Every structure is written in C-alpha cells, then in structure tokens.
C-alpha cells in the first residue's frame, strides 16, 4: 500500500513580494490598445529635434444621404486649412503654427505638436462635389459631403419562388 501524504505547497502569490500592485486585466488591455511605439520613442524630447508634427484625428461617418467628417483642430485657423475633393478622393491639409519663443525663457518640456498635415480619404460612392460644405467651429472641422441621387441606398424587395 502506498503512503500518501498531503503537503501544503505555497501558492505563487505567496512567493512574490507584495508590491502593493494588483493586476487589472482591463487596465492592461486599455494600455495595449492605445500604445503608440513611435511616439513613445520620442516622449520627452523637443518636437523640433525629432520631427514630430501635428496630426489631427478624424471621425468619418455616413448617413443616408451624406458622409460626415469631423476633426479636432485646436489652434488651426481658417486661412491655414485646405479641403479639396477630386472624384472620390477628399484631401484635408493645413498647418498649425508654433507659439513664438520668448527671449530669456527656459522651456522644460514641449509636448504640444505643430506643423503641416495632410490626410486623404477615399470615398466609396459618387458624391456631389458642388454641395460639399466645410466649417471650422470652436476648433472642430466639420465637412459634409452629400451623396448623389444615384449613390443613395435603395431598398430592393426580395421575392421568393411560389411552389
């Protein structure tokens, strides 16, 4: 007959030192999804030395009769923006100027970006180029691109065979 004995093995958590840190899988996932390895390489460096420029983020949505584009553009003025549409290609370009430096001032950290940007969007259907509107309001660019009558979705009924 075999001798069976039960041992109280220490758990992994009891072997690790208590650092006051509790693992949160949801926080870890949020950090992984927003990770940008390129910007992490340059964090803390002045932007003019490494060439990081202003790059606004865009939202593009579609309604029944138009495409809607929105972009946050703080500090960009109307004269520095250009919106153009050729065939199904929308190009939004512009620039944000840097603040002028003050003589005798010491800068300890520079995180705000500036410079030129250009974004191109390929639209999937025919659009009415004559009715496109663009508005810069409170630092947000709104572009509305109406669809042509031919490109508006139409409901097509499905008929089944009657046997």
KAFENQUI-V344809 format. One record per backbone hydrogen bond with DSSP energy under -1.0 kcal/mol. CO is the residue of the C=O (numbers start at 1). NH is the residue of the N-H. If there is no record, write none. Layout:
co=CO nh=NH
co=CO nh=NH
//
This chain:
co=7 nh=9
co=12 nh=16
co=24 nh=28
co=25 nh=29
co=26 nh=30
co=27 nh=31
co=28 nh=32
co=29 nh=33
co=30 nh=34
co=36 nh=40
co=37 nh=41
co=42 nh=45
co=46 nh=49
co=47 nh=51
co=57 nh=72
co=59 nh=70
co=61 nh=68
co=65 nh=147
co=66 nh=63
co=67 nh=145
co=68 nh=61
co=69 nh=143
co=70 nh=59
co=71 nh=141
co=73 nh=76
co=77 nh=80
co=78 nh=81
co=82 nh=93
co=84 nh=91
co=86 nh=89
co=88 nh=123
co=89 nh=86
co=90 nh=121
co=91 nh=84
co=92 nh=119
co=93 nh=82
co=94 nh=117
co=96 nh=115
co=102 nh=105
co=115 nh=96
co=117 nh=94
co=119 nh=92
co=121 nh=90
co=126 nh=148
co=127 nh=129
co=128 nh=131
co=133 nh=144
co=135 nh=142
co=137 nh=140
co=139 nh=73
co=140 nh=137
co=141 nh=71
co=142 nh=135
co=143 nh=69
co=144 nh=133
co=145 nh=67
co=146 nh=128
//
